């Protein structure tokens, strides 16, 4: 398995910027160990709050991609939230070999950063924005800044536009799928010593990198 580059703390892409899908897939491809024997995506949040639904939305999108082979915990149908988070982490920790966890969650931030998708090394601390003490989760974390933090966070999350979380969740899921496809293509081309890897977009035939 290749060595994974440590993620800089400021690795972020705005979900609406030109080329966001490809840039996110670059980050995911370079920092997520798709060759790991037990790679798990934990998508945290609840469908009862529009702002906090980023995780389960992303999980549902990923679950709909039949070519994405990894375990996904947390969807709109079966959310991963405050009530079942601790027991889920305990169950995951019993797996062998030890899993590598990609944690995905919504977060609050400054107004100028709304819409940014942030990739960071290390765990998420779910519920921190709303003063909940929940166990940390993840070897690497993907966070979507969905609204402004600092005041009445629970109300802010509940009144976040669904379009924001839906669009960001969809972009994260598509970028993860694209990163996985590029990973497979890279392995194939490395085995054949193919010089055309740089034209990955054409080989994958992905219709839209925006």
trRosetta pair geometry for C-beta under 8 A, 3 or more apart (Angstrom, degrees):
i j d omega theta_ij theta_ji phi_ij phi_ji
1 33 6.2 36 -177 -163 123 120
1 35 4.7 -180 -122 98 90 125
1 36 6.7 63 -133 -80 147 56
2 33 7.6 -171 64 -126 76 87
2 35 6.9 105 16 22 81 141
4 30 7.8 120 -155 150 72 52
4 31 5.9 83 -176 -151 105 42
4 32 7.5 89 -134 -52 132 2
4 33 5.2 -83 -62 -63 131 95
5 30 5.6 -21 35 160 124 98
5 31 6.0 -75 67 -92 84 75
6 121 5.5 -17 -163 -64 75 157
7 11 5.2 -83 -177 9 96 148
7 27 7.6 61 -129 -168 110 98
7 31 4.9 53 -75 -138 104 147
7 119 5.5 -113 -161 128 143 96
7 120 5.9 174 105 -147 130 23
7 121 4.2 167 44 -43 97 88
7 140 6.6 102 -7 -139 143 111
8 11 5.1 124 66 -43 80 93
9 120 6.1 31 -134 -125 56 99
9 121 7.8 -74 -81 29 62 89
11 27 5.7 136 173 -134 122 129
11 31 7.7 83 152 -33 172 161
11 118 6.9 112 85 -162 64 59
11 119 4.4 -51 105 65 118 94
11 120 7.0 173 47 -74 100 50
12 113 7.9 -23 161 -153 160 103
12 116 4.6 15 175 -179 127 115
12 117 6.4 162 -155 79 73 44
12 118 4.4 -23 -98 -100 104 69
12 119 7.1 -179 -82 16 49 68
13 17 6.6 -124 -178 45 81 122
13 20 5.2 143 153 -144 120 82
13 23 4.8 153 -111 105 144 123
13 24 5.2 -126 50 -68 150 83
13 27 7.1 -148 -17 -12 122 141
13 116 7.1 148 76 -152 26 69
13 117 5.5 -18 63 57 79 96
14 17 4.4 90 71 -21 100 108
14 20 6.5 -93 88 -103 54 127
14 115 5.1 33 -153 121 89 106
14 116 5.4 -50 -90 -93 64 63
14 117 7.5 144 -118 11 15 76
15 20 5.5 115 -153 168 30 157
15 115 5.5 -124 29 -177 93 81
15 116 7.6 -178 -16 -115 78 15
15 117 5.5 87 -64 -25 92 111
15 144 7.6 21 -44 -136 133 107
15 167 6.2 131 128 129 139 97
15 168 4.9 -127 -53 -108 165 72
15 171 4.5 154 -150 46 107 165
15 172 8.0 -53 -108 -43 119 74
16 20 6.7 78 38 -28 7 152
16 115 6.1 -34 4 -175 104 135
16 167 7.6 18 -71 148 90 137
17 20 4.9 119 62 -64 73 102
17 23 7.8 -11 87 27 113 147
18 210 6.5 -50 -140 -134 53 83
19 22 5.1 -55 -169 46 79 110
19 23 5.4 80 131 -26 92 104
19 209 6.2 3 -129 130 57 103
19 210 6.9 -41 -59 -118 26 44
20 23 5.7 -61 -142 41 30 110
20 24 6.0 29 161 -19 68 108
20 117 7.9 103 -175 24 114 124
20 171 6.3 -15 120 -164 123 134
20 175 7.9 -78 135 -75 75 130
20 210 6.8 31 33 165 84 43
21 24 6.1 -57 -148 37 25 108
21 25 6.4 23 154 -18 61 109
21 171 6.4 -122 -89 -153 78 85
21 174 5.9 -43 -135 111 114 117
21 175 5.4 -155 -154 -83 60 87
21 178 6.5 88 164 3 97 160
21 208 7.0 82 23 119 163 71
21 209 4.9 -154 74 -167 113 48
21 210 6.0 45 3 72 116 23
22 25 5.6 -55 -147 37 32 112
22 26 6.5 41 150 -26 64 100
22 178 7.5 -98 -102 140 49 153
22 201 7.4 -26 -108 -85 125 118
22 209 4.2 23 -43 -173 108 118
23 26 5.5 -46 -154 27 34 117
23 27 6.8 34 150 -16 63 100
24 27 5.6 -52 -154 35 37 111
24 28 6.2 31 152 -14 69 107
24 117 6.3 9 -108 89 124 141
24 171 6.8 117 5 153 165 95
24 172 7.1 -123 178 -113 150 48
24 175 3.6 -31 105 -147 120 156
24 179 7.8 -93 123 -48 72 116
25 28 5.6 -54 -142 42 34 110
25 29 5.8 39 156 -25 67 108
25 175 4.6 -141 -61 -162 72 76
25 176 7.7 -153 -107 -61 73 16
25 178 4.1 -61 -103 99 142 113
25 179 4.3 -167 -154 -63 75 78
25 182 6.2 108 161 1 119 141
26 29 5.8 -56 -143 36 25 111
26 30 6.2 12 162 -10 62 113
26 179 7.8 -131 -29 -102 14 98
27 30 6.2 -70 -149 42 24 103
27 31 6.0 -21 170 15 64 122
27 119 5.0 162 160 14 134 160
28 31 6.6 -81 -132 52 21 87
28 32 5.0 -11 -172 7 68 126
28 119 7.4 -146 -72 -104 63 148
28 175 5.9 138 -4 139 140 97
28 176 5.7 -147 -157 -104 163 57
28 179 3.7 -85 97 -74 116 166
29 32 7.3 -35 -86 42 12 91
29 34 7.8 -26 -132 -15 54 129
29 179 4.3 -152 -60 -148 76 93
29 182 5.3 -42 -101 89 139 127
29 183 6.0 -169 -134 -63 88 87
29 186 7.9 115 -167 -15 123 146
31 119 6.4 119 72 158 155 136
31 121 7.7 -117 -166 -78 124 85
31 140 6.4 153 144 -144 106 155
32 39 7.6 82 170 -150 98 133
32 102 6.0 10 -127 -85 118 133
32 140 6.5 -142 -96 70 75 154
32 176 7.9 6 35 -132 170 87
32 179 6.7 69 47 138 126 145
33 36 4.2 78 110 -37 111 106
33 39 6.7 -160 87 -91 78 119
33 100 5.7 -5 55 114 117 172
34 39 6.6 -18 -131 -51 37 171
34 179 7.3 -173 -59 132 135 95
34 180 5.9 161 -130 -116 140 70
34 183 4.4 9 62 -169 158 170
35 183 7.9 -154 -46 179 78 128
36 39 4.4 114 72 -60 110 94
36 99 7.8 93 144 -159 127 52
36 100 4.4 -45 180 20 170 133
37 97 5.3 69 73 40 132 124
38 95 5.8 163 -168 137 153 133
38 97 5.5 -171 2 70 125 79
38 98 7.1 -175 63 104 135 24
38 99 3.9 -97 125 -103 112 74
38 100 6.7 134 86 14 69 69
39 70 5.0 -59 97 -130 98 129
39 71 7.7 164 94 33 54 82
39 99 7.1 153 -94 -164 15 86
39 100 5.3 -23 -107 67 66 100
39 102 7.2 24 -176 -8 90 106
40 70 6.7 -176 -104 170 30 104
40 71 4.8 -26 -118 77 82 108
40 72 7.8 168 -165 -86 64 25
40 73 6.5 16 177 0 109 111
40 92 6.5 -144 72 -137 169 122
40 99 4.9 15 1 176 118 139
40 100 7.2 160 24 77 72 47
40 101 5.2 -24 72 -109 99 70
40 102 7.2 -172 92 27 47 72
41 59 7.1 172 119 -107 109 80
41 62 6.3 -75 93 144 156 171
41 70 5.8 89 -8 113 103 124
41 71 7.1 178 28 93 70 55
41 72 4.9 -16 70 -112 107 70
41 73 7.1 174 89 27 54 67
41 101 7.9 144 -99 -161 20 59
41 102 4.9 -22 -110 70 69 106
41 104 6.6 14 -176 -6 92 119
41 176 7.5 57 -106 -164 148 158
42 73 4.9 -14 -112 68 68 107
42 74 5.9 80 -172 -2 53 128
42 80 6.0 -108 -170 110 85 169
42 88 7.5 134 -132 136 122 132
42 92 7.8 -38 -72 -75 130 158
42 101 5.6 5 -1 -168 118 108
42 102 7.0 169 24 82 70 50
42 103 5.0 -21 71 -109 105 67
42 104 6.9 173 88 23 51 73
42 137 5.9 -81 96 148 155 132
42 138 6.6 -134 52 -76 120 89
43 55 4.0 154 166 180 70 79
43 56 5.9 139 124 -79 113 31
43 58 5.0 -162 -134 78 131 100
43 59 3.3 -158 50 -52 152 107
43 62 7.4 179 -47 22 143 132
43 72 6.6 10 -4 -173 117 92
43 73 6.9 173 24 87 72 51
43 74 3.5 -163 69 93 74 120
43 75 6.9 64 70 -71 132 46
43 80 6.3 124 74 32 54 120
43 104 4.7 -16 -113 67 68 114
43 105 7.7 162 -163 -71 44 55
44 55 4.3 -121 62 -120 35 166
44 74 5.8 -77 -71 -125 33 160
44 80 5.2 -77 -106 98 58 102
44 81 6.9 127 -166 -93 72 45
44 85 7.0 39 -129 -106 113 117
44 103 6.5 9 -11 -169 119 92
44 104 6.7 169 18 80 74 54
44 105 4.3 -16 65 -90 108 103
44 124 6.8 -165 25 99 147 152
44 126 5.0 -104 161 -101 153 134
44 137 7.1 132 -59 65 138 139
45 49 7.6 -117 -176 64 94 100
45 52 4.4 179 -154 161 99 75
45 53 5.6 165 138 -108 131 19
45 54 5.8 138 -41 51 167 63
45 55 3.4 152 8 35 108 111
45 56 5.2 -122 79 -8 97 87
45 57 8.0 -28 79 6 141 79
45 74 7.1 90 35 -176 70 125
45 79 6.5 -94 91 -156 53 114
45 80 7.5 43 28 69 45 70
45 81 6.5 -19 135 -93 12 89
45 105 6.1 154 -50 -136 98 72
45 106 5.9 68 -95 8 136 103
46 49 5.6 62 78 20 101 93
46 52 5.2 18 42 113 80 121
46 53 6.7 -65 90 -85 41 66
46 56 6.9 46 -130 -13 9 135
46 79 5.1 78 -114 170 52 163
46 81 4.6 47 -69 -99 95 142
47 53 5.3 66 -114 -117 47 110
47 56 5.5 -80 -59 84 86 156
47 76 5.0 81 -82 -146 135 76
47 79 5.9 -145 -10 -60 87 132
48 52 7.7 -10 67 71 66 118
49 52 3.9 39 83 32 120 108
49 53 6.3 -173 83 -35 57 84
49 157 5.0 20 168 134 130 105
49 158 5.0 -78 -136 -93 92 64
49 160 7.8 58 159 32 84 106
50 53 5.8 -50 -149 11 27 121
50 157 7.4 170 64 160 63 59
50 158 6.7 86 25 -164 84 32
50 159 7.3 27 47 -143 122 5
50 160 4.9 -160 100 73 100 80
50 161 6.8 -118 145 134 139 9
50 162 4.6 -93 -147 -77 117 74
50 165 6.1 178 164 14 69 139
51 54 7.5 -21 169 -23 43 98
51 106 5.8 165 157 148 70 156
51 108 7.8 23 172 -74 138 91
51 146 4.8 154 -152 110 84 139
51 147 5.4 -50 -123 0 132 128
51 156 6.7 37 -39 122 168 67
51 157 3.4 -132 67 -154 132 61
51 158 6.7 -64 15 -34 107 20
51 159 7.5 7 -29 54 117 37
51 160 3.2 100 -75 15 94 141
51 164 7.9 0 -110 80 68 120
51 165 6.3 -179 -129 -60 29 131
52 55 7.5 -23 169 18 63 102
52 106 5.5 -146 -119 47 40 134
52 157 5.0 38 -35 178 93 129
53 56 5.6 -62 -159 52 67 102
53 57 5.3 71 142 -29 88 106
53 76 7.4 33 -161 -102 106 90
53 106 7.5 40 44 -28 33 141
53 162 7.4 -2 56 -129 140 82
53 165 5.2 93 72 139 88 152
53 169 7.7 -58 121 -48 76 148
54 57 5.9 -62 -146 39 24 112
54 58 6.2 24 159 -18 64 109
54 104 7.3 -128 126 150 95 94
54 105 6.8 93 80 179 112 28
54 106 3.8 130 20 -64 129 99
54 144 4.7 -157 -160 54 154 133
54 146 6.0 -143 -49 -60 130 134
54 165 4.6 -118 -75 -152 76 98
54 168 6.0 -27 -131 91 113 117
54 169 5.2 -170 -155 -69 60 101
54 172 7.9 72 177 9 98 147
55 58 5.9 -61 -151 36 26 108
55 59 6.3 25 155 -17 65 108
55 74 5.4 -43 150 151 107 137
55 79 7.6 90 97 -149 109 88
55 80 6.9 -95 142 59 135 96
55 104 5.2 147 -120 105 78 86
55 105 5.1 -5 -66 -105 119 51
55 106 6.6 -106 -23 -13 83 80
55 169 7.8 -112 -31 -111 8 114
56 59 5.3 -51 -142 38 37 116
56 60 6.2 39 158 -21 67 102
56 74 5.5 -113 -91 163 65 82
56 75 5.4 83 -158 174 80 19
56 76 4.7 118 150 -71 115 49
56 79 4.7 -45 -82 -108 134 88
56 80 7.5 171 -78 25 85 70
57 60 5.9 -56 -150 35 29 109
57 61 6.5 29 152 -17 64 104
57 76 6.6 52 -83 -60 48 104
57 165 6.0 134 10 143 154 96
57 166 6.0 -132 -157 -110 152 52
57 169 3.5 29 105 159 114 175
57 170 7.5 -59 150 -44 112 65
58 61 5.7 -54 -149 36 32 111
58 62 6.3 30 154 -17 66 107
58 104 5.3 -94 85 137 153 150
58 169 4.1 -129 -60 -152 72 89
58 170 8.0 -133 -99 -49 63 25
58 172 5.0 -25 -121 83 124 126
58 173 5.2 -178 -152 -56 69 98
59 62 5.7 -56 -146 39 30 110
59 63 6.2 32 155 -22 65 108
59 72 5.1 150 -151 167 84 115
59 73 7.3 -76 -130 93 135 24
59 74 4.4 -162 -61 99 159 72
59 75 4.1 -130 115 -85 114 61
59 76 7.5 177 75 -17 99 58
59 80 7.6 130 -58 8 161 108
59 104 7.5 173 -53 68 82 131
60 63 5.6 -53 -145 35 31 113
60 64 6.6 33 154 -24 62 104
60 75 4.5 108 -72 -157 72 94
60 76 4.7 4 -58 1 141 100
60 77 7.2 119 -99 -1 106 85
61 64 5.9 -59 -157 30 31 112
61 65 7.3 28 149 -21 63 101
61 169 6.1 155 -5 143 135 94
61 170 5.8 172 -101 -111 155 54
61 172 7.9 121 67 75 142 81
61 173 3.5 -110 107 -43 128 178
61 174 7.5 -63 160 -41 135 67
62 65 5.9 -56 -159 26 39 110
62 68 5.6 -105 -169 105 79 157
62 72 5.0 164 101 -103 124 149
62 173 4.9 -137 -58 -135 73 104
62 176 6.5 -17 -103 82 112 140
62 177 7.4 -172 -121 -57 70 96
63 72 5.3 -135 -70 71 85 148
63 75 5.6 -6 -10 -98 147 137
65 68 4.0 55 98 -2 115 115
65 173 7.2 173 -18 169 129 105
65 177 5.1 -128 -144 -101 166 130
67 177 7.3 82 81 -152 99 104
67 180 7.8 160 125 109 91 130
67 181 7.6 41 126 -80 132 95
68 72 7.9 46 118 -45 119 124
68 176 7.2 53 -131 119 136 103
68 177 5.5 -79 -73 -105 119 86
68 180 6.0 128 -119 40 79 167
72 75 6.9 68 127 -58 113 102
73 80 5.3 70 138 -64 89 140
73 88 6.3 142 170 -168 145 133
73 92 7.8 -93 -13 -74 163 122
74 78 7.3 -120 -114 103 21 73
74 79 5.9 26 -148 -157 72 44
74 80 3.3 -65 -85 10 103 111
74 104 7.7 -173 84 63 141 98
75 78 5.4 43 49 47 91 72
75 79 7.0 -113 69 -78 34 45
76 79 7.0 10 -132 -66 21 88
80 84 6.4 -102 -138 85 55 105
80 85 6.3 91 170 -94 83 73
80 88 6.0 -33 -139 3 107 175
81 84 6.5 62 53 34 62 84
81 85 6.5 -96 112 -44 20 98
82 85 6.0 -35 -126 0 22 120
82 126 7.3 -163 -82 127 70 121
82 127 6.1 80 -92 -75 108 136
82 132 6.1 -73 -111 177 130 154
82 134 5.9 -112 -122 -88 77 131
84 87 5.5 -64 -160 51 63 108
84 88 5.4 68 142 -31 86 108
85 88 5.8 -63 -149 36 27 112
85 89 6.4 26 157 -19 66 106
85 126 6.3 -143 -126 63 159 150
85 134 5.5 23 85 -169 154 122
85 135 6.5 -180 129 45 109 93
85 137 7.0 -115 -171 -38 106 142
86 89 5.9 -54 -149 34 30 110
86 90 6.5 31 152 -19 63 106
86 134 7.4 -133 -55 -157 87 78
86 135 5.5 108 -103 3 78 127
87 90 5.5 -52 -149 36 34 115
87 91 6.4 36 152 -20 65 104
88 91 5.7 -53 -149 36 32 111
88 92 6.3 33 152 -20 66 105
89 92 5.6 -53 -146 36 32 112
89 93 6.3 33 155 -22 65 108
89 135 5.6 -107 26 95 167 139
89 137 5.7 -121 -94 -100 117 107
90 93 5.8 -56 -148 34 28 112
90 94 7.0 31 153 -24 60 103
91 94 6.0 -57 -161 25 34 113
91 95 7.9 48 144 -36 60 91
92 95 5.9 -38 -171 0 45 116
92 99 5.8 -79 -179 39 97 140
92 101 6.8 49 167 -80 150 128
93 98 7.8 0 -146 -135 55 85
95 98 7.0 119 88 -123 83 29
95 99 5.1 38 77 -31 137 107
100 139 5.2 -61 -158 28 72 152
100 140 7.9 19 171 9 96 100
101 137 6.4 -87 133 171 148 81
101 138 4.8 -123 110 -115 104 45
101 139 5.3 127 51 0 68 85
101 140 7.8 178 94 34 55 63
102 138 6.5 31 -161 -140 16 102
102 139 7.4 -46 -71 53 45 84
102 140 5.6 -21 -114 73 70 95
102 141 7.6 154 -166 -99 54 28
102 142 6.6 24 174 -6 97 107
103 123 6.4 52 14 -152 151 62
103 124 4.3 -134 121 4 139 119
103 137 4.9 134 -98 109 139 90
103 138 2.9 -86 -5 -69 119 132
103 140 7.4 176 25 87 76 43
103 141 4.7 -25 71 -111 98 81
103 142 7.2 -177 91 28 49 67
104 141 7.5 164 -81 -162 34 62
104 142 4.6 -10 -108 68 80 105
104 143 7.8 -179 -151 -78 47 36
104 144 7.9 31 -175 -11 86 99
104 172 6.6 125 -144 156 133 151
105 124 5.1 117 16 -161 134 156
105 126 5.8 -148 -117 -101 158 88
105 141 7.3 -31 24 -165 98 107
105 142 7.8 141 22 83 54 61
105 143 5.9 -18 72 -112 76 75
105 144 7.7 -154 105 26 35 78
106 143 7.3 91 -154 -162 14 71
106 144 5.3 -43 -113 70 62 92
106 145 7.9 118 -167 -108 67 16
106 146 4.7 -13 -158 -7 115 131
106 157 7.4 122 111 -133 137 107
106 165 6.5 -29 -93 -119 134 110
107 118 7.8 -43 43 37 133 127
107 129 6.1 162 -150 -46 67 135
107 143 4.6 3 3 -174 125 120
107 144 7.0 150 25 70 73 40
107 145 5.7 -40 80 -97 85 60
107 146 7.3 137 58 11 34 84
107 149 7.6 -29 160 -53 74 135
108 129 4.8 120 20 -144 111 143
108 145 6.9 77 -151 -150 15 76
108 146 7.1 -56 -88 56 57 75
108 147 5.5 -35 -118 79 88 74
108 148 6.3 24 -168 127 101 17
108 149 3.0 121 124 -66 117 101
108 150 7.5 -149 135 -10 127 61
108 153 5.9 -125 -7 -136 161 104
108 156 6.5 62 -111 106 136 139
108 157 7.3 -92 -62 -69 114 89
109 113 4.3 -58 117 82 134 127
109 114 6.9 -176 67 -68 96 55
109 116 7.4 -40 56 46 157 116
109 145 4.1 -34 18 -140 126 128
109 148 7.2 -73 79 -124 40 40
109 149 5.7 32 -55 8 15 112
110 113 4.9 79 60 12 82 106
110 114 7.9 -117 97 -31 46 73
110 148 6.9 10 -160 -129 22 80
110 149 7.7 -54 -56 39 36 86
111 114 6.1 -27 -162 -12 40 112
111 148 5.1 -2 -76 -93 74 116
113 116 4.8 -50 -175 9 79 131
113 145 5.0 -20 128 115 96 168
114 145 5.5 -129 -114 122 37 100
114 146 6.9 17 -146 163 86 13
114 147 6.3 33 -117 -105 117 23
114 148 6.8 -48 -64 -57 119 68
114 164 7.5 -41 173 -152 106 140
115 145 6.7 -32 28 78 26 92
115 164 7.1 -101 -87 -151 75 101
115 168 7.1 -156 -141 -82 51 116
116 144 7.7 173 91 -149 46 48
116 145 4.8 24 54 28 85 121
117 142 6.7 -4 -178 -173 95 94
117 143 7.4 164 -158 84 49 44
117 144 5.3 -18 -106 -101 74 76
117 145 7.9 -142 -74 13 30 75
117 168 6.3 167 -75 -159 104 101
117 171 6.9 -137 -43 101 150 119
117 172 6.1 -180 -137 -81 141 96
118 142 7.3 155 80 -158 51 45
118 143 4.6 -17 60 62 103 95
118 144 7.6 -177 18 -80 76 26
118 145 6.8 63 -14 -28 113 99
119 140 7.1 4 -172 172 87 107
119 141 7.4 165 -151 88 44 51
119 142 5.7 -14 -100 -103 72 72
120 140 7.2 172 89 -163 44 65
120 141 5.1 -13 63 61 91 96
120 143 7.0 6 10 5 113 112
121 140 5.9 -42 -120 -113 45 80
122 138 7.3 70 134 101 35 95
122 139 7.5 -57 -113 -177 17 32
122 140 7.2 53 23 -106 25 39
122 141 6.6 -37 86 0 56 110
123 136 3.8 81 122 165 145 110
123 137 5.6 142 -156 68 109 19
123 138 4.3 138 -128 60 61 80
123 139 7.3 1 -73 -70 71 18
123 141 6.3 83 -176 -51 21 121
124 136 6.5 166 79 -155 41 71
124 137 5.7 -21 56 64 91 76
124 138 5.1 61 4 16 85 137
124 141 4.4 140 -56 -124 87 136
124 143 6.9 148 -110 -75 110 103
125 128 4.4 55 109 -47 107 127
125 134 7.2 141 -179 69 58 84
125 136 5.2 -36 -91 -99 69 86
126 132 7.4 -35 122 87 72 117
126 134 4.6 -46 79 82 93 141
126 136 7.9 157 7 -117 74 37
126 137 6.7 9 -14 23 112 112
127 130 5.8 -73 -161 57 63 92
127 131 7.6 -61 156 73 85 22
127 132 2.9 -67 172 70 129 114
127 133 7.1 -93 102 -14 128 11
127 134 4.4 102 24 1 132 120
128 131 7.7 35 -173 -77 32 24
128 132 7.3 -85 -58 56 24 68
129 149 5.7 -101 -144 -122 111 124
129 153 4.8 -170 150 -171 90 149
129 157 7.6 120 107 -56 131 124
130 153 4.8 -148 -89 100 68 121
130 154 5.0 84 -132 -70 120 83
130 157 7.0 -49 -65 -3 124 143
131 153 7.7 144 -9 45 84 134
138 141 4.7 91 120 -75 156 84
142 172 6.1 123 152 -146 142 128
144 165 7.2 119 111 -127 142 65
144 168 4.3 112 -152 153 142 142
144 169 7.2 -81 -24 -64 166 61
144 172 6.8 -92 -63 -47 121 135
146 157 7.5 67 88 -124 127 71
146 160 5.1 34 144 -160 113 153
146 164 5.5 124 -153 123 82 122
146 165 5.5 16 -127 -79 134 87
146 168 6.8 -127 -92 24 87 156
147 156 5.1 177 123 160 139 105
147 157 6.7 -168 40 -88 139 46
147 160 4.5 -116 -47 -99 132 111
147 164 7.5 107 -60 101 80 160
148 151 8.0 -3 120 38 102 89
148 156 6.4 -114 68 -153 69 142
149 153 5.9 15 -137 -106 78 106
149 156 7.2 177 -99 86 44 161
150 153 7.7 124 28 -71 22 92
151 156 7.4 104 82 -45 63 129
152 155 4.3 -19 155 37 109 119
152 156 5.9 126 101 -27 78 91
153 156 5.4 -55 -145 36 34 115
153 157 6.3 34 158 -20 68 103
154 157 5.9 -54 -151 34 30 110
154 158 6.4 24 154 -15 63 109
155 158 5.7 -58 -146 40 32 110
155 159 6.2 8 161 0 67 115
156 159 6.3 -75 -145 50 25 95
156 160 6.7 50 152 -54 63 90
157 160 5.8 -30 -153 -10 34 117
160 164 6.0 -92 168 58 99 130
160 165 6.4 82 121 -34 124 112
161 164 4.6 95 76 -6 94 102
161 165 7.6 177 95 2 56 81
162 165 6.0 -62 -152 45 41 102
162 166 5.6 42 153 -23 75 113
163 166 5.7 -56 -137 41 27 113
163 167 6.0 26 163 -19 64 110
164 167 6.2 -60 -148 36 22 106
164 168 6.3 13 159 -11 61 112
165 168 5.9 -59 -142 42 30 107
165 169 5.9 31 160 -20 66 110
166 169 6.0 -58 -145 38 24 109
166 170 6.2 24 157 -19 62 110
167 170 5.8 -56 -147 36 27 112
167 171 6.4 26 155 -18 63 108
168 171 5.7 -55 -147 37 32 110
168 172 6.4 33 155 -20 66 104
169 172 5.8 -53 -147 35 31 111
169 173 6.3 27 157 -16 65 108
170 173 5.9 -58 -148 38 29 109
170 174 6.2 25 157 -17 65 109
171 174 5.9 -55 -142 39 29 109
171 175 6.1 28 158 -19 64 110
172 175 5.9 -62 -149 38 26 110
172 176 6.4 27 154 -20 64 107
173 176 5.8 -55 -149 35 30 111
173 177 6.5 30 153 -17 64 105
174 177 5.7 -55 -150 37 32 112
174 178 6.2 32 152 -18 66 107
175 178 5.6 -52 -144 39 32 112
175 179 6.2 38 154 -23 64 104
176 179 5.6 -50 -146 34 31 113
176 180 6.5 33 153 -19 63 104
177 180 5.7 -55 -152 35 32 112
177 181 6.4 30 151 -17 65 106
178 181 5.6 -53 -147 37 34 112
178 182 6.2 33 154 -18 67 106
178 204 7.1 75 -145 162 79 161
178 206 5.8 37 -116 -106 108 158
178 209 8.0 114 -138 -116 159 79
179 182 5.7 -55 -145 39 30 111
179 183 6.3 38 151 -26 63 103
180 183 5.5 -49 -149 30 31 116
180 184 6.7 31 153 -17 63 102
181 184 5.8 -52 -152 35 33 110
181 185 6.3 32 151 -17 65 108
181 204 5.1 89 137 -135 128 122
181 206 7.2 142 83 -63 154 116
182 185 5.5 -54 -144 40 34 113
182 186 6.1 39 154 -24 66 104
182 200 5.5 40 -126 179 97 142
182 204 6.6 -43 -75 -66 68 141
183 186 5.8 -53 -147 33 28 112
183 187 6.6 28 154 -17 62 104
184 187 5.8 -55 -152 35 31 110
184 188 6.3 30 152 -19 65 107
185 188 5.6 -55 -148 37 32 113
185 189 6.1 25 157 -14 67 109
185 197 7.2 143 136 -134 99 83
185 200 5.9 127 105 -140 149 96
185 203 5.8 122 -147 111 139 130
185 204 6.2 -83 -49 -71 151 91
186 189 5.9 -58 -143 41 29 106
186 190 6.1 31 157 -22 65 107
186 197 6.3 67 -114 -147 66 128
186 200 7.8 -11 -63 -108 81 128
187 190 5.8 -54 -144 35 28 111
187 191 6.5 26 156 -18 62 107
188 191 6.0 -60 -155 35 28 109
188 192 6.5 0 156 4 65 111
188 194 7.5 6 117 7 77 138
189 192 5.9 -68 -142 52 33 95
189 193 7.7 -113 165 58 61 2
189 194 3.7 -91 -148 49 86 116
189 196 7.2 -130 -129 65 130 69
189 197 4.4 144 128 -80 164 104
190 193 7.3 27 -168 -76 30 42
190 194 7.8 -63 -39 27 22 84
190 197 8.0 42 -53 -78 65 145
194 197 5.9 118 95 -47 96 83
196 199 5.2 -41 179 36 85 109
196 203 7.0 128 125 -61 110 128
197 200 6.2 11 176 -67 59 91
197 203 8.0 -50 -129 5 39 154
199 202 4.7 -22 161 34 102 116
199 203 6.1 109 107 -23 82 96
200 203 5.6 -63 -147 41 36 110
200 204 6.0 27 161 -15 73 109
201 204 6.1 -59 -144 40 26 104
201 206 6.2 -85 -150 44 71 99
201 209 6.3 -43 -125 -56 128 137
202 205 7.1 22 180 -73 34 56
206 209 6.5 85 105 -69 118 81
